[in-house]
Amino acid sequence: MSRVAVALLLVAASLGAGCSRHDDNAYQGYVEGEYVYLGSSQAGKLTQLPVMRGQTVKADTPLFALDAVDETAALQQAQQQLAAARSQLADIETGKRAPEVAVNRAQLAQAVANAHKASLQLTRDEAQFSAGGISKGQLDDSRANADATAAQVRELTSQVDVAHLPGRSQQIAAQQAQVAAAEAVVTQAQWKVDQKRVNAPADGLVYDTLYRIGEWVSAGSPVVQMLPPQNIKVRFFAPEAIVGGLAPGRDVTIHCDGCAADVPAKITYVSKEAEYTPPVIYSNENRAKLVFMIEAHPAVADATKLHPGQPVAVVLK
């Protein structure tokens, strides 16, 4: 509070002293609220505003929502990309599918049969060649065919073995990184969707609403102004002569016109800087005009009995 404001406050208090309670330990002050301004980190059109000013709400009560068509679509796209990345990883880790392995096994069985046939033919041709029944060229052809079919058996046997193996470690690591990246995109997209709906962070009073449904809200612009009861406090000013005996934790009583009963509170802050009221040049003669700003908080259950801007008298205990 500025020096002029302090001066006006104390002057008004002195003028009203005749109609207020008198106590040597009573000091004039006022109620102040530390408001919470709630907005979204994302821009959008205001589509829902289920609360109105003056309404008391509980924590997690929906306060407002912004249009989230683009953000929801982006989330769905990210989720589909994540599902595809996970499927590719599973495919790499498990190797070929069972039908593909069955094809390899059938090809191997055919190759084994051909190799067996070629081996029998080679045996007969070798006997015929020894008897002079076939030429050397025919025997060479039979031997080459037996070697080729045997090599094909070895090749297909290796293919069946490979079909049961997972992908190479480098391929798996690369795909795992793709999955992690897709998960991060989903998390980011979900966060943006969640930012389009704002709930009350605590119990409190909806002090004001700053937009109407259908209006465009810029990113970071507050839509609802809330006042949680724990953010209500009293400020009063104590003279320099007694401030040394004041410390956080000391009990005080708050009196206000129209209150059914005095409200207990505790001092939570004592200013380290002095103020003058009215502004004067400091000297020993006007030292009594030196005051310090003090803050006190009532209990949360009692805070709603007080209203920001309300003048009060604070009595030291």
C-alpha positions, 0 to 999 in steps of 0.5 A: 500500500502507498503512503497516501493510501495508508494516510487516507486509511488511518485518517478515515479510521480516526474520523470513525473512531467515535462510532467504533469500538474502542480498545487500546490494543485495537488497530484499523485495517482492511480485508484483502484477497489474493485472487487466483486467475485461471486460464488455459495455456492453449487458445480457443473458443470458449464452449462451456462455462458452467459456473457464475460469479458469486458461486462457491465451488469445490476442488476439481469442479469444472470451471470452463472448457475451450474448443478442442477439435484440433487437439482431439484429432491430433491426439487420435492421430498420435495414438494410431501412430503409436499403435503402428510403431508397437505392432512393427516392434512386435513383428520384429521381435517375433520373427516370421509368422507361422504361415510363412514358416510353414511355407519354408518347411514345405519348400524344405520338404520338397527339396529333401525329396528332390535331393533324395531322388538325385542321390539315388539317380547318382548311385544308379548312374555310377553303376551304369558308368562302371558297366559302360552303360552311360557316358562320362558326361551323363555321370557328371550331370547326375553328380552335379544335380545331386550336389545342387539338390543337396545345397538347396536342402542346406539353404532351405534348412537355414531359412527355416532356422532364420524364420524362428529368429527375432530381428537383429538387435540394432533393428529392435533398438531402432524400433524401440526408439520409434515407439518411445518417440510415438509415446512422447507425441501421445503424451504431448497431444493428451496434455494439450487436450487436457489444457482445454478443460480447467477445473478448480484447483481448490475450494473457493469462491468464483469471484468473477468470470471474464469471458462469455461463451462463444468468445475467443480466448487467447492462450494464458488469458484468465477466464475465471477469477477465484478466491480460495478462503486461505487467500483471504487475509487482513492488513493493519498498521501498528505503530513503531512502539509496539511492532517489536513485540509482534511476530508471526504466530501471535493471536489477534481478533478481527472485529467488523461491522455486521459480523455476528462475532469476532473472527480469530486470526494469527499474524503471518507477516510483519513488514520490515519497512516503515511507513509514515502517515502522513508523509513527513520528514523523520525526526524524534518529535514525529517518531510516533507517526512511524507505522508498520504493515502487519498481515494476519490470516483467519482460519479457513473456516472463518475466512468466508465471513470476511470480504475483500475491501471490508474495513476491520479493527484488529485487536492484539491478544 
